[in-house]
C-alpha cells in the first residue's frame, strides 16, 4: 500500500536525524499529492496500492497540484516524491522511479527582499529600543533582541526559537552564537560587544519579569510573554507589530516580515565585500548558489571586479588633468 510505503520511508530516514521542520514539510508534500493520487485512481487514500501509482496517475495528480500551488511548492513536492520513489526502488518495492516522467518546474531564482531604505535598519532599532511598540505588557528588551538577531546575526525564525541560553558561549568580546539550522546543520556566528549588551540587558529583564522562574542552560533564549519559549505565530506578530509601530510597514517587501531582517543582513554583507563562501557559512546555506544570489543582487563585487581592470590605469592617465577637471576635447 502507498501509505505503508511512506511510513517505511520515514522510518528509514530516522537515521538521518532530520529536523522536525524538515519531516513535517516532507509529510505535507506527500499528503498533498496523496489525495490527488487517490482521486486519480478512484480509491480512498489508505486503499491505494503502490503499484497503482504510475507515471500517468502522477502526471494527473501533479498537474492538479500545480493548479493551486506556487512553482516553488510544486518543485519541493516533486523532490520529496522523487526521494520517496528512490527509497522504494532501493527497497525493491517498485521496479523503477516514475518521477522521471513528471515535469518538474524550475523555481524562480532567489530574489533577496531586504528592508527598503539605506538607514531603515538603524531607524527601526532605535525606535524599538525606545519602546515605540505599544503592547499590554511592553518588553522593548525582548523586541530589540529579536530584531538584532535578524539584522546582525541573520537568523531564521525557526533558528531564533531553537536558541537556548547555552547557545551564547565564550568570553566577553569573543562570544559566539551556536545556531541549530535547517537539516540539523549547525553553525557558529561571532557576535560583537553591542549584541552582547543587548543579550545581557534582555536576560536582566527576564529576571525582573519572571522572578520565580528557574532558567537553566537549556531554557529557551527568546521567551514569550508567558515566560515559555516564544511561539511561531507570536514571533511573527512581534516583528510585524515592530514594523508597524515604527512606521516602516511600507519598507518591508511583501511576504518577507522577519525574513526581511535576514535578507538585510545578507545583502549588507555582500555590499561590504563578503564573498559567497563567507555568506554561505554565516547564513547556513546548503548551496553556494543561494549565497551568490546576494552578491549578484548588489552588484558591488561586479563593479569592484570591473574597476580592477588594469587598462583603467592607462585610461585614467589619459583623462586626468591634475586638477580634477576633464581634459579639453580636441578641436575645441
Secondary structure as the mmCIF struct_conf table of DSSP 4:
data_model
#
loop_
_struct_conf.conf_type_id
_struct_conf.id
_struct_conf.beg_label_comp_id
_struct_conf.beg_label_asym_id
_struct_conf.beg_label_seq_id
_struct_conf.end_label_comp_id
_struct_conf.end_label_asym_id
_struct_conf.end_label_seq_id
HELX_RH_AL_P HELX_RH_AL_P1 UNK A 2 UNK A 13
HELX_RH_3T_P HELX_RH_3T_P1 UNK A 14 UNK A 16
TURN_TY1_P TURN_TY1_P1 UNK A 17 UNK A 17
HELX_RH_AL_P HELX_RH_AL_P2 UNK A 20 UNK A 41
TURN_TY1_P TURN_TY1_P2 UNK A 42 UNK A 42
BEND BEND1 UNK A 43 UNK A 43
HELX_RH_3T_P HELX_RH_3T_P2 UNK A 45 UNK A 47
HELX_RH_3T_P HELX_RH_3T_P3 UNK A 50 UNK A 52
HELX_RH_AL_P HELX_RH_AL_P3 UNK A 55 UNK A 68
BEND BEND2 UNK A 69 UNK A 69
HELX_RH_AL_P HELX_RH_AL_P4 UNK A 71 UNK A 90
TURN_TY1_P TURN_TY1_P3 UNK A 91 UNK A 92
BEND BEND3 UNK A 93 UNK A 96
HELX_RH_3T_P HELX_RH_3T_P4 UNK A 98 UNK A 101
BEND BEND4 UNK A 102 UNK A 102
HELX_LH_PP_P HELX_LH_PP_P1 UNK A 105 UNK A 110
HELX_LH_PP_P HELX_LH_PP_P2 UNK A 114 UNK A 115
BEND BEND5 UNK A 116 UNK A 117
TURN_TY1_P TURN_TY1_P4 UNK A 118 UNK A 119
HELX_RH_AL_P HELX_RH_AL_P5 UNK A 120 UNK A 129
TURN_TY1_P TURN_TY1_P5 UNK A 130 UNK A 131
BEND BEND6 UNK A 133 UNK A 133
TURN_TY1_P TURN_TY1_P6 UNK A 136 UNK A 137
HELX_RH_AL_P HELX_RH_AL_P6 UNK A 140 UNK A 151
TURN_TY1_P TURN_TY1_P7 UNK A 152 UNK A 153
HELX_RH_AL_P HELX_RH_AL_P7 UNK A 157 UNK A 162
STRN STRN1 UNK A 164 UNK A 164
HELX_RH_3T_P HELX_RH_3T_P5 UNK A 165 UNK A 167
STRN STRN2 UNK A 168 UNK A 169
BEND BEND7 UNK A 170 UNK A 171
TURN_TY1_P TURN_TY1_P8 UNK A 172 UNK A 173
BEND BEND8 UNK A 174 UNK A 174
STRN STRN3 UNK A 176 UNK A 180
HELX_RH_3T_P HELX_RH_3T_P6 UNK A 182 UNK A 184
STRN STRN4 UNK A 186 UNK A 190
HELX_RH_AL_P HELX_RH_AL_P8 UNK A 193 UNK A 209
TURN_TY1_P TURN_TY1_P9 UNK A 210 UNK A 212
TURN_TY1_P TURN_TY1_P10 UNK A 217 UNK A 218
BEND BEND9 UNK A 219 UNK A 219
STRN STRN5 UNK A 220 UNK A 220
BEND BEND10 UNK A 221 UNK A 222
STRN STRN6 UNK A 223 UNK A 223
TURN_TY1_P TURN_TY1_P11 UNK A 225 UNK A 226
BEND BEND11 UNK A 227 UNK A 228
STRN STRN7 UNK A 229 UNK A 229
HELX_LH_PP_P HELX_LH_PP_P3 UNK A 230 UNK A 231
HELX_RH_AL_P HELX_RH_AL_P9 UNK A 232 UNK A 245
TURN_TY1_P TURN_TY1_P12 UNK A 246 UNK A 247
HELX_RH_3T_P HELX_RH_3T_P7 UNK A 249 UNK A 251
BEND BEND12 UNK A 252 UNK A 252
TURN_TY1_P TURN_TY1_P13 UNK A 254 UNK A 257
HELX_RH_AL_P HELX_RH_AL_P10 UNK A 258 UNK A 271
TURN_TY1_P TURN_TY1_P14 UNK A 272 UNK A 273
HELX_RH_AL_P HELX_RH_AL_P11 UNK A 276 UNK A 283
TURN_TY1_P TURN_TY1_P15 UNK A 284 UNK A 284
BEND BEND13 UNK A 286 UNK A 286
HELX_RH_AL_P HELX_RH_AL_P12 UNK A 288 UNK A 298
HELX_RH_AL_P HELX_RH_AL_P13 UNK A 300 UNK A 307
TURN_TY1_P TURN_TY1_P16 UNK A 308 UNK A 308
TURN_TY1_P TURN_TY1_P17 UNK A 310 UNK A 310
HELX_RH_AL_P HELX_RH_AL_P14 UNK A 311 UNK A 319
BEND BEND14 UNK A 322 UNK A 325
HELX_LH_PP_P HELX_LH_PP_P4 UNK A 326 UNK A 329
TURN_TY1_P TURN_TY1_P18 UNK A 330 UNK A 331
#
